[in-house]
Amino acid sequence: MFTVVGNFKTTYTSRMMKVKALVSFFLGFSLPFWGFSQKIATLAVELPAISNFAQPTSVNLTGLTALPDSVLRLVEVTGGALTEVPFQVDPMNDRTLHWLIPPAQDKGLVRTYELHQSTPKKDVGPLQLDQTDKALIVRKNGKDLWQYNFATVYPPEGVDSAYARSGFVHPMWSPGGKALTRIQPEDHYHHYGLWNPWTRAVFKGETIDFWNLAEKQGTVRFANFVTRSEGPVFAGYRVLHEHLVLQNRPTPEVAMTEVQGARIFALDDSETYYLADISILLNPAATPVTLKEYRYGSLGWRTTEKWNNQNSEVITSEGLNRKTADGSLARWCIVQGEIDDAYASVVMMSSPANYNHPEPLRIWPEDMYGRGDMYANFAPTKNRDWHLEPGKSYVLNYRFLVSSKKISPEEAEAAWKQFGLPPKITIKKE
């Protein structure tokens, strides 16, 4: 949330910037930012928590400035010093300006920023997208972090082709380069890294299983890209998925569509973690869909096969472990452990606006397949139905904190507050 306050006393700094802008005008050309600029507004950001991780922050530029993005500058004010801050503008949401607030234990909960008009500057940033004929890959300074697979991936030779699937994330890498997802394991060929089908959906009087592909009742497929973005703050995409009914039909029928998005946030100088914001927007086609109560469904994560009950652990927001987490309600859940000669951790976070939040968890038991193979799932319909009407949109939002270091419950709680309790932003226009 933010508040706009006007008609405040002009500071000495802003008066000087006006003078510098006049000098630039009479000279007939723009001078460098560090010499001359014009302040547009001051942004006081009150953070929800002191954290060891960056805080993704945004403000709507509508009504604040109509200037093009290319002449905007964002700076943090610390004492009398101004430090330039990378930002990125998303034109899809009324020109929303995004930036990351780096962790700084000594700066307290309130951070001050100024938005300036200044000379154009191209800021490429560390995050890039690379698209092949099969996948879209998010990279940071050339290192792979996240791969969305839009092409259909078929199961191994000799396995029923019904297990083929498109529209899933694999690999999700740790910052250290370790793959944290797994696809098509022999025990569950329909497991696809990080993916989002529903297990029991009532559509036109039929109960359809979009999850267990071998049943040949339904599936989910990639249909098209909606947007792709890259820049100094985040890189990501929005894609259209179709939930298809297969049974009793000569051709597949779309029961509902899903716009799934992912944004990967990372500080340029951080080599130990990144943030992945995942959004899932569901729209029934023309007939209501009821997602029935079932023990799993929605955002599933089949983890690396290198994790087992000897080298990994689960910790929930309610203090539960792997033995007791299944079926419990949680705001966040840590899954972490040793991997090869390194370490990796993921904090799964559920938004307070999600259906049935705090959400039920599906966590595999400790003795799964004798090794304790790991599977984790926020399952909002684990203990209740969810009825979806056509013409309406239903949204689920999650954040994954992916790290190459062990995460404590205290760190996870602070990170969830950053996600679940957005900062309060007070805006003073110049």
C-alpha positions as CSV (number, residue, x, y, z in Angstrom):
1,M,0.0,0.0,0.0
2,F,1.1,3.6,-0.4
3,T,0.0,7.1,0.5
4,V,0.5,10.2,-1.6
5,V,1.3,13.4,0.3
6,G,1.7,16.8,-1.5
7,N,2.7,20.4,-0.7
8,F,5.6,19.6,1.6
9,K,8.6,21.9,2.3
10,T,11.2,21.7,-0.4
11,T,14.5,20.6,0.8
12,Y,17.9,22.3,0.1
13,T,18.8,19.3,-2.1
14,S,15.7,19.6,-4.3
15,R,16.2,23.4,-4.6
16,M,19.8,22.7,-5.8
17,M,18.5,20.1,-8.3
18,K,16.1,22.7,-9.7
19,V,18.9,25.1,-10.2
20,K,20.9,22.4,-11.9
21,A,18.0,21.6,-14.2
22,L,17.8,25.3,-15.2
23,V,21.5,25.4,-15.9
24,S,21.1,22.3,-18.1
25,F,18.2,23.9,-20.0
26,F,20.2,27.0,-20.8
27,L,23.2,25.0,-21.9
28,G,21.0,23.2,-24.3
29,F,21.9,19.6,-23.4
30,S,21.4,17.2,-20.5
31,L,24.3,16.7,-18.1
32,P,25.1,13.5,-16.3
33,F,22.8,12.2,-13.5
34,W,25.5,12.6,-10.8
35,G,25.8,16.3,-11.6
36,F,22.2,17.5,-12.5
37,S,18.7,16.0,-12.1
38,Q,15.2,17.0,-11.1
39,K,13.4,15.3,-8.2
40,I,9.9,14.0,-8.9
41,A,9.0,12.5,-5.6
42,T,10.3,11.1,-2.3
43,L,9.3,7.5,-1.4
44,A,9.4,6.5,2.3
45,V,9.2,2.7,2.5
46,E,8.3,1.0,5.8
47,L,9.4,-2.6,5.6
48,P,7.4,-5.4,7.3
49,A,10.5,-7.1,8.7
50,I,14.3,-6.9,9.1
51,S,15.5,-9.7,6.9
52,N,18.7,-11.2,5.5
53,F,17.1,-11.2,2.0
54,A,16.1,-8.5,-0.5
55,Q,12.6,-7.0,-0.5
56,P,10.9,-6.8,-3.9
57,T,9.1,-3.5,-3.9
58,S,6.9,-1.7,-6.4
59,V,4.9,1.5,-6.9
60,N,2.4,2.5,-9.5
61,L,3.6,5.4,-11.7
62,T,0.1,6.3,-12.8
63,G,-0.6,9.8,-11.4
64,L,2.9,10.1,-10.2
65,T,4.7,10.8,-13.5
66,A,4.0,10.5,-17.2
67,L,7.7,10.8,-18.1
68,P,9.1,7.9,-20.2
69,D,11.0,5.2,-18.3
70,S,14.2,6.1,-20.1
71,V,14.6,9.5,-18.3
72,L,13.7,8.2,-14.8
73,R,16.3,7.6,-12.0
74,L,15.7,6.0,-8.6
75,V,18.1,6.7,-5.8
76,E,18.3,5.7,-2.1
77,V,18.9,8.5,0.4
78,T,21.1,7.6,3.3
79,G,22.1,10.6,5.4
80,G,23.0,13.1,2.7
81,A,24.3,10.6,0.2
82,L,22.4,9.4,-2.9
83,T,23.0,5.9,-4.2
84,E,21.5,5.0,-7.6
85,V,19.2,2.0,-7.5
86,P,18.4,-0.3,-10.5
87,F,14.7,-0.4,-11.3
88,Q,12.4,-2.0,-13.9
89,V,9.0,-0.8,-15.2
90,D,6.3,-3.3,-16.1
91,P,3.9,-1.7,-18.6
92,M,1.4,-4.5,-18.2
93,N,0.1,-3.1,-14.8
94,D,-0.4,0.6,-15.3
95,R,3.3,1.2,-15.5
96,T,4.5,-0.3,-12.2
97,L,8.0,0.5,-11.1
98,H,9.8,-2.4,-9.5
99,W,13.0,-2.4,-7.4
100,L,14.8,-4.5,-4.8
101,I,15.6,-3.2,-1.4
102,P,18.9,-4.9,-0.3
103,P,19.1,-6.2,3.3
104,A,20.8,-3.8,5.7
105,Q,20.4,-4.6,9.3
106,D,21.7,-1.2,10.4
107,K,19.2,0.9,8.3
108,G,16.1,-0.1,10.3
109,L,12.6,-0.6,8.9
110,V,12.2,2.7,7.0
111,R,14.2,3.3,3.8
112,T,14.0,6.5,1.8
113,Y,14.1,6.8,-2.0
114,E,13.8,9.6,-4.5
115,L,12.5,9.4,-8.0
116,H,14.3,11.8,-10.4
117,Q,14.1,12.9,-14.0
118,S,17.6,12.7,-15.4
119,T,19.6,11.7,-18.5
120,P,18.8,8.4,-20.3
121,K,20.8,5.4,-19.2
122,K,20.5,1.8,-20.3
123,D,20.8,-0.6,-17.4
124,V,20.8,-4.2,-18.6
125,G,21.2,-5.9,-15.2
126,P,22.2,-9.5,-14.3
127,L,19.0,-11.3,-15.3
128,Q,18.4,-12.5,-18.9
129,L,16.1,-14.8,-20.8
130,D,17.3,-17.3,-23.4
131,Q,14.7,-19.1,-25.5
132,T,15.4,-22.3,-27.4
133,D,13.0,-24.3,-29.5
134,K,11.9,-26.2,-26.4
135,A,12.4,-24.0,-23.3
136,L,12.7,-20.6,-21.8
137,I,15.7,-20.2,-19.5
138,V,16.3,-17.5,-16.9
139,R,19.9,-16.8,-16.3
140,K,21.8,-14.6,-13.9
141,N,25.1,-13.3,-15.3
142,G,25.1,-16.3,-17.6
143,K,24.4,-18.9,-14.9
144,D,21.2,-21.0,-15.3
145,L,18.6,-20.5,-12.6
146,W,15.2,-21.6,-13.9
147,Q,13.9,-23.4,-17.0
148,Y,10.3,-23.3,-18.2
149,N,9.6,-26.1,-20.7
150,F,6.9,-25.2,-23.3
151,A,7.6,-28.0,-25.7
152,T,6.0,-31.4,-25.1
153,V,8.4,-33.8,-23.3
154,Y,7.8,-37.5,-23.9
155,P,8.4,-40.3,-21.4
156,P,11.3,-42.8,-21.9
157,E,11.0,-45.4,-24.7
158,G,8.6,-48.2,-23.8
159,V,6.5,-46.1,-21.4
160,D,2.9,-45.1,-22.3
161,S,3.0,-41.8,-24.3
162,A,0.0,-40.6,-22.2
163,Y,2.7,-39.5,-19.8
164,A,3.8,-36.8,-22.2
165,R,3.5,-33.3,-20.8
166,S,4.3,-29.6,-21.6
167,G,4.2,-26.5,-19.4
168,F,6.4,-27.2,-16.4
169,V,9.6,-26.0,-14.6
170,H,12.7,-28.2,-14.7
171,P,15.3,-27.7,-13.7
172,M,15.0,-25.3,-10.9
173,W,18.6,-24.7,-10.0
174,S,20.2,-23.6,-6.8
175,P,22.5,-20.6,-7.0
176,G,25.3,-23.1,-6.8
177,G,24.1,-24.8,-9.9
178,K,22.4,-27.9,-8.4
179,A,19.2,-29.1,-10.0
180,L,16.5,-29.2,-7.3
181,T,13.7,-30.7,-9.4
182,R,13.2,-34.1,-11.0
183,I,10.9,-35.3,-13.9
184,Q,9.5,-38.6,-15.0
185,P,10.9,-40.8,-12.1
186,E,10.0,-44.5,-12.6
187,D,7.7,-44.4,-9.5
188,H,5.7,-41.5,-10.9
189,Y,6.2,-40.8,-14.6
190,H,3.6,-38.0,-14.4
191,H,5.8,-36.0,-12.0
192,Y,7.2,-32.9,-13.8
193,G,9.5,-30.9,-11.6
194,L,7.4,-27.9,-10.5
195,W,4.0,-28.2,-12.1
196,N,0.3,-27.4,-11.4
197,P,-2.4,-29.9,-12.3
198,W,-5.5,-30.7,-10.2
199,T,-6.4,-34.3,-9.2
200,R,-10.2,-34.3,-8.9
201,A,-12.1,-31.7,-10.9
202,V,-15.9,-31.9,-11.6
203,F,-16.7,-30.6,-15.0
204,K,-20.1,-31.1,-16.8
205,G,-21.0,-33.8,-14.3
206,E,-17.8,-35.7,-14.9
207,T,-14.9,-36.1,-12.4
208,I,-11.6,-35.4,-14.3
209,D,-8.1,-36.2,-13.1
210,F,-5.7,-33.8,-14.7
211,W,-2.8,-35.1,-12.5
212,N,-2.5,-38.8,-13.0
213,L,-1.9,-38.9,-16.8
214,A,-2.0,-42.6,-17.1
215,E,-5.8,-42.4,-16.4
216,K,-6.2,-40.6,-19.7
217,Q,-9.0,-38.5,-18.3
218,G,-7.3,-35.1,-18.7
219,T,-4.0,-33.3,-19.0
220,V,-2.5,-29.8,-19.0
221,R,-0.7,-28.3,-22.0
222,F,1.2,-25.1,-22.9
223,A,-0.9,-23.0,-25.3
224,N,1.0,-19.7,-25.8
225,F,3.3,-17.1,-24.3
226,V,1.5,-14.0,-22.8
227,T,4.5,-11.9,-21.9
228,R,8.3,-12.1,-21.5
229,S,10.3,-9.7,-19.4
230,E,14.0,-9.2,-18.5
231,G,15.9,-6.4,-16.9
232,P,18.0,-5.2,-13.9
233,V,15.4,-6.3,-11.3
234,F,13.7,-9.4,-12.6
235,A,13.3,-11.8,-15.5
236,G,10.2,-13.8,-16.1
237,Y,7.2,-14.8,-18.2
238,R,3.5,-15.3,-18.3
239,V,2.1,-18.3,-20.2
240,L,-1.3,-19.7,-21.1
241,H,-2.1,-23.3,-20.1
242,E,-5.1,-25.3,-21.1
243,H,-6.7,-27.9,-18.8
244,L,-8.0,-30.5,-21.3
245,V,-10.6,-33.1,-20.8
246,L,-9.8,-36.2,-22.8
247,Q,-12.2,-38.9,-21.7
248,N,-15.4,-39.6,-23.6
249,R,-14.5,-37.0,-26.3
250,P,-13.3,-37.4,-29.9
251,T,-11.2,-34.2,-29.4
252,P,-9.9,-32.6,-26.2
253,E,-12.2,-30.0,-24.6
254,V,-10.9,-27.1,-22.6
255,A,-12.4,-27.1,-19.1
256,M,-10.4,-24.1,-17.9
257,T,-7.5,-21.9,-18.8
258,E,-4.6,-20.9,-16.6
259,V,-2.2,-18.0,-16.9
260,Q,0.9,-19.0,-15.0
261,G,3.7,-16.6,-14.4
262,A,7.1,-16.6,-12.8
263,R,9.4,-13.7,-11.9
264,I,12.9,-14.3,-10.8
265,F,14.4,-11.6,-8.6
266,A,18.1,-11.5,-7.8
267,L,20.6,-8.9,-6.6
268,D,23.6,-8.5,-8.8
269,D,26.1,-9.1,-6.0
270,S,24.2,-12.0,-4.3
271,E,25.7,-15.4,-5.1
272,T,23.7,-17.3,-2.4
273,Y,20.0,-16.9,-3.1
274,Y,17.3,-15.7,-5.5
275,L,13.5,-15.2,-5.3
276,A,10.9,-16.8,-7.6
277,D,7.4,-15.3,-7.5
278,I,4.9,-17.8,-9.0
279,S,1.4,-16.7,-9.9
280,I,-1.5,-19.0,-11.0
281,L,-4.7,-17.5,-12.4
282,L,-7.5,-19.9,-13.2
283,N,-10.5,-19.2,-15.4
284,P,-13.2,-21.8,-16.1
285,A,-14.1,-21.8,-19.8
286,A,-17.9,-21.7,-20.0
287,T,-19.0,-24.1,-17.3
288,P,-18.3,-24.1,-13.6
289,V,-15.5,-26.3,-12.3
290,T,-15.3,-27.7,-8.8
291,L,-11.9,-28.7,-7.6
292,K,-12.8,-31.5,-5.1
293,E,-11.1,-32.2,-1.8
294,Y,-8.2,-34.5,-2.3
295,R,-4.9,-35.1,-0.5
296,Y,-2.8,-33.4,-3.2
297,G,-3.2,-31.1,-6.2
298,S,-2.1,-27.7,-7.5
299,L,1.6,-26.6,-7.1
300,G,3.6,-29.8,-6.8
301,W,7.3,-30.0,-6.4
302,R,9.2,-33.4,-7.0
303,T,12.6,-32.6,-5.6
304,T,16.0,-33.9,-6.6
305,E,16.6,-37.6,-6.2
306,K,19.7,-36.7,-4.2
307,W,17.6,-35.8,-1.2
308,N,16.5,-38.5,1.2
309,N,15.6,-38.9,4.9
310,Q,19.3,-38.9,5.9
311,N,20.5,-35.7,4.3
312,S,17.5,-33.4,4.1
313,E,14.8,-31.9,6.4
314,V,11.4,-30.2,6.4
315,I,10.5,-27.3,8.8
316,T,7.1,-25.6,8.6
317,S,5.9,-22.2,9.9
318,E,4.2,-24.0,12.8
319,G,7.4,-25.7,13.9
320,L,6.6,-29.1,12.4
321,N,9.1,-31.5,10.8
322,R,8.8,-34.1,8.0
323,K,7.3,-36.6,10.3
324,T,4.4,-34.4,11.3
325,A,4.1,-31.8,8.5
326,D,1.8,-33.7,6.1
327,G,-1.8,-32.4,6.4
328,S,-0.8,-29.5,8.6
329,L,-1.5,-25.9,7.7
330,A,1.4,-23.6,6.9
331,R,2.3,-20.1,5.7
332,W,5.7,-21.3,4.7
333,C,7.7,-24.6,4.5
334,I,11.5,-25.1,4.3
335,V,12.8,-28.1,2.3
336,Q,16.6,-28.2,2.5
337,G,19.6,-30.5,2.6
338,E,23.0,-31.7,1.4
339,I,23.4,-32.2,-2.3
340,D,26.6,-33.7,-3.7
341,D,29.4,-31.7,-2.0
342,A,27.2,-28.7,-1.5
343,Y,23.9,-27.5,0.2
344,A,20.6,-26.2,-1.1
345,S,17.4,-24.9,0.5
346,V,14.0,-23.7,-0.7
347,V,11.4,-21.8,1.4
348,M,8.0,-22.3,-0.2
349,M,5.7,-19.4,0.8
350,S,1.9,-19.0,0.5
351,S,0.2,-15.6,0.0
352,P,-2.3,-14.6,2.7
353,A,-4.7,-13.9,-0.2
354,N,-4.7,-17.5,-1.4
355,Y,-7.7,-19.7,-1.2
356,N,-7.7,-21.7,2.1
357,H,-4.6,-19.9,3.5
358,P,-2.7,-21.0,5.6
359,E,-2.6,-23.8,3.1
360,P,-2.6,-27.6,3.8
361,L,0.7,-29.3,3.0
362,R,1.3,-32.6,1.3
363,I,4.7,-33.9,2.4
364,W,5.8,-37.5,1.6
365,P,6.5,-39.7,4.6
366,E,10.0,-40.3,5.8
367,D,10.1,-43.9,4.6
368,M,9.0,-43.2,1.0
369,Y,10.4,-46.0,-1.2
370,G,12.7,-47.0,1.6
371,R,15.0,-43.9,1.0
372,G,12.7,-41.1,2.0
373,D,12.4,-39.5,-1.4
374,M,11.1,-36.0,-1.1
375,Y,7.9,-34.4,-2.5
376,A,6.4,-31.2,-1.3
377,N,3.1,-29.5,-2.2
378,F,0.9,-26.7,-1.1
379,A,-2.5,-28.3,-1.7
380,P,-5.4,-25.7,-1.1
381,T,-8.0,-28.4,-1.7
382,K,-6.6,-31.0,0.6
383,N,-9.3,-30.5,3.2
384,R,-12.1,-28.7,1.3
385,D,-13.6,-28.2,-2.2
386,W,-13.0,-25.0,-4.3
387,H,-15.9,-24.0,-6.6
388,L,-14.9,-21.9,-9.7
389,E,-17.4,-19.9,-11.7
390,P,-17.0,-19.0,-15.4
391,G,-16.4,-15.3,-16.0
392,K,-14.4,-15.0,-12.8
393,S,-10.6,-15.2,-12.1
394,Y,-9.1,-17.2,-9.2
395,V,-5.5,-16.4,-8.2
396,L,-2.9,-18.2,-6.2
397,N,0.5,-16.6,-5.5
398,Y,3.6,-18.2,-4.1
399,R,7.2,-17.2,-3.5
400,F,10.2,-19.6,-3.5
401,L,13.3,-18.5,-1.8
402,V,16.1,-20.6,-3.3
403,S,19.4,-20.6,-1.6
404,S,22.7,-22.4,-1.5
405,K,22.9,-22.0,2.3
406,K,20.9,-23.5,5.2
407,I,17.9,-21.4,6.1
408,S,16.7,-21.0,9.8
409,P,13.0,-20.8,10.8
410,E,13.7,-17.2,11.9
411,E,15.0,-16.3,8.5
412,A,12.1,-18.0,6.8
413,E,9.6,-16.1,8.9
414,A,11.1,-12.8,8.1
415,A,11.2,-13.7,4.4
416,W,7.5,-14.6,4.5
417,K,6.6,-11.3,6.1
418,Q,8.3,-9.6,3.2
419,F,6.1,-11.6,0.9
420,G,2.9,-11.7,2.8
421,L,2.9,-8.2,4.3
422,P,3.8,-5.7,1.6
423,P,5.7,-2.6,2.7
424,K,3.8,0.7,3.4
425,I,5.0,3.4,0.9
426,T,4.4,7.0,1.6
427,I,4.9,9.2,-1.5
428,K,5.6,13.0,-1.3
429,K,5.4,14.5,-4.8
430,E,7.7,17.4,-5.6
